[in-house]
C-alpha cells in the first residue's frame, strides 16, 4: 500500500491518480469514503465515495474500514473490501490522507 499524506490542497489526490495511470501494472487508486460533500469537479466513486453520516457510522460498526479519521469536521474511512479486492488483482493500493 502506498499512502500519500500532507496538508490540504497539496495535490496528493492528483499525484495518486497520476501514479496509478503511469504505473497501472503496480498500483490502483482506492478512494476513501467520506461524509463531506463533493468539491467542484469531484465525482462520486472516482475521487471519494460520498456517504451520509448514518451510512458511515453503520460501516464503522460493521467493521468495513481498516482505518478512519476525522478531518475538518468530516469523517473519512479506508474500505477493507476495496483494498482486499485490489490486492487480489496483484496490485498495491494507492491512497491519500490529510494530516490530522
C-alpha positions in Angstrom: 0.0 0.0 0.0 1.3 3.5 -0.9 -0.1 6.2 1.4 0.5 9.9 0.4 -0.1 12.3 3.3 0.2 16.0 3.6 -1.7 19.2 4.3 -4.9 20.2 2.5 -4.6 21.2 -1.2 -1.0 19.9 -1.8 -2.1 17.8 -4.8 -2.0 14.4 -3.0 -5.1 13.2 -4.9 -3.8 14.3 -8.3 -0.4 12.6 -7.6 -2.2 9.4 -6.6 -4.2 9.5 -9.9 -1.0 10.2 -11.9 0.9 7.4 -10.2 -1.9 4.9 -10.8 -2.1 5.9 -14.5 1.6 5.8 -15.1 2.3 2.6 -13.1 -1.1 0.8 -13.7 0.7 -2.6 -13.6 1.6 -1.9 -9.9 -1.0 0.5 -8.4 -4.7 1.0 -8.2 -6.3 4.1 -6.7 -8.6 3.5 -3.7 -10.9 6.4 -3.0 -11.9 6.8 0.7 -15.4 7.0 1.9 -16.3 10.4 3.3 -19.2 12.3 5.0 -18.3 15.6 3.3 -20.0 16.9 0.1 -18.1 16.8 -3.2 -16.0 19.8 -4.1 -16.5 21.3 -7.5 -15.3 18.9 -10.2 -15.2 15.8 -7.9 -17.0 12.7 -8.8 -18.6 10.0 -6.6 -16.6 6.7 -6.7 -13.8 8.4 -8.6 -12.5 10.9 -6.1 -14.3 9.7 -3.0 -17.3 7.6 -2.0 -19.7 10.2 -0.6 -21.9 8.8 2.1 -24.2 10.1 4.8 -23.1 10.2 8.4 -25.6 7.4 9.2 -24.2 5.2 6.4 -20.6 5.9 7.6 -21.5 5.0 11.2 -23.1 1.8 10.1 -19.9 0.9 8.1 -17.7 1.6 11.1 -19.9 -0.5 13.4 -19.8 -3.5 10.9 -16.0 -3.3 10.5 -16.0 -2.2 6.9 -13.0 0.1 7.3 -9.4 -0.6 8.1 -8.8 3.0 9.2 -11.0 6.0 9.9 -10.2 9.6 10.8 -11.9 12.9 11.3 -10.6 16.0 9.5 -12.2 19.4 9.4 -15.4 18.1 10.9 -15.9 15.3 8.4 -15.2 11.6 8.6 -13.1 9.5 6.2 -12.6 5.8 6.0 -10.4 3.3 4.1 -12.6 0.4 2.9 -11.3 -3.0 3.8 -13.2 -4.6 0.9 -11.8 -2.2 -1.8 -8.2 -2.7 -0.6 -8.6 -6.5 -0.5 -10.1 -6.5 -4.0 -7.2 -4.5 -5.3 -4.8 -6.9 -3.5 -6.5 -9.9 -5.1 -5.7 -8.4 -8.5 -2.0 -8.4 -7.5 -1.8 -4.7 -7.2 -0.9 -2.3 -4.4 -3.4 0.3 -3.2 -2.6 3.9 -3.6 -4.4 6.3 -1.2 -4.1 9.9 0.1 -4.8 11.2 3.6 -4.9 14.5 5.2 -2.6 15.2 8.2 -4.7 15.4 11.3 
